[in-house]
Amino acid sequence: MRFTKKKDDTSTVRKVWNDDKTTCFGVVGTVGDLLSIGLFDYCTADKRLWAFVPRTDVQNAQFGDSREAACRSLEE
């Protein structure tokens, strides 16, 4: 799994790719950063919590206490 960001981006938001970077699975970042870029309109979760948002289904975001925990479904 590879994580990429925009140049000069200081947020935690990253695109999540497979190892050879041919398939983008979605986006991961802290809830606070995902709210600030507008990916989430509203979220009651702690702003420090990590969230993985699948590329094809924004409604099924997964949360975790770390980036790896939020992306756990990709490892299964």
C-alpha positions as semicolon CSV with decimal commas, in nm:
position;residue;x (nm);y (nm);z (nm)
1;M;0,000;0,000;0,000
2;R;0,129;0,346;-0,091
3;F;0,020;0,687;0,039
4;T;0,061;0,997;-0,175
5;K;-0,004;1,366;-0,114
6;K;-0,010;1,687;-0,313
7;K;0,315;1,879;-0,324
8;D;0,352;2,120;-0,029
9;D;0,043;1,974;0,144
10;T;0,094;1,982;0,522
11;S;-0,232;1,807;0,611
12;T;-0,269;1,439;0,694
13;V;-0,480;1,373;0,382
14;R;-0,332;1,109;0,151
15;K;-0,454;0,909;-0,148
16;V;-0,425;0,534;-0,087
17;W;-0,286;0,325;-0,376
18;N;-0,187;-0,036;-0,432
19;D;0,187;-0,109;-0,430
20;D;0,242;-0,054;-0,804
21;K;0,021;0,259;-0,800
22;T;-0,226;0,134;-1,061
23;T;-0,538;0,139;-0,841
24;C;-0,650;0,418;-0,609
25;F;-0,851;0,278;-0,318
26;G;-0,956;0,609;-0,164
27;V;-0,840;0,880;0,074
28;V;-0,718;0,867;0,435
29;G;-0,663;1,147;0,686
30;T;-0,772;1,280;1,021
31;V;-1,137;1,375;1,059
32;G;-1,036;1,738;1,116
33;D;-0,839;1,756;0,791
34;L;-1,111;1,577;0,592
35;L;-1,363;1,830;0,725
36;S;-1,135;2,122;0,635
37;I;-1,097;2,011;0,271
38;G;-1,472;1,949;0,240
39;L;-1,468;1,572;0,198
40;F;-1,686;1,545;0,508
41;D;-1,970;1,794;0,549
42;Y;-2,034;1,695;0,909
43;C;-1,886;1,443;1,151
44;T;-1,937;1,406;1,526
45;A;-1,625;1,191;1,572
46;D;-1,314;1,326;1,745
47;K;-1,124;1,546;1,498
48;R;-0,800;1,360;1,580
49;L;-0,946;1,023;1,474
50;W;-0,828;0,883;1,139
51;A;-1,075;0,798;0,861
52;F;-1,041;0,602;0,537
53;V;-1,292;0,702;0,270
54;P;-1,327;0,446;-0,012
55;R;-1,312;0,592;-0,361
56;T;-1,640;0,432;-0,464
57;D;-1,848;0,470;-0,145
58;V;-1,808;0,783;0,070
59;Q;-2,093;0,664;0,295
60;N;-1,883;0,369;0,420
61;A;-1,590;0,554;0,575
62;Q;-1,390;0,351;0,826
63;F;-1,241;0,503;1,139
64;G;-0,939;0,409;1,348
65;D;-0,691;0,550;1,598
66;S;-0,411;0,542;1,336
67;R;-0,379;0,560;0,958
68;E;-0,314;0,187;0,941
69;A;-0,614;0,107;1,161
70;A;-0,842;0,317;0,941
71;C;-0,716;0,129;0,630
72;R;-0,751;-0,216;0,788
73;S;-1,008;-0,339;0,534
74;L;-0,753;-0,306;0,253
75;E;-0,523;-0,554;0,423
76;E;-0,792;-0,823;0,457
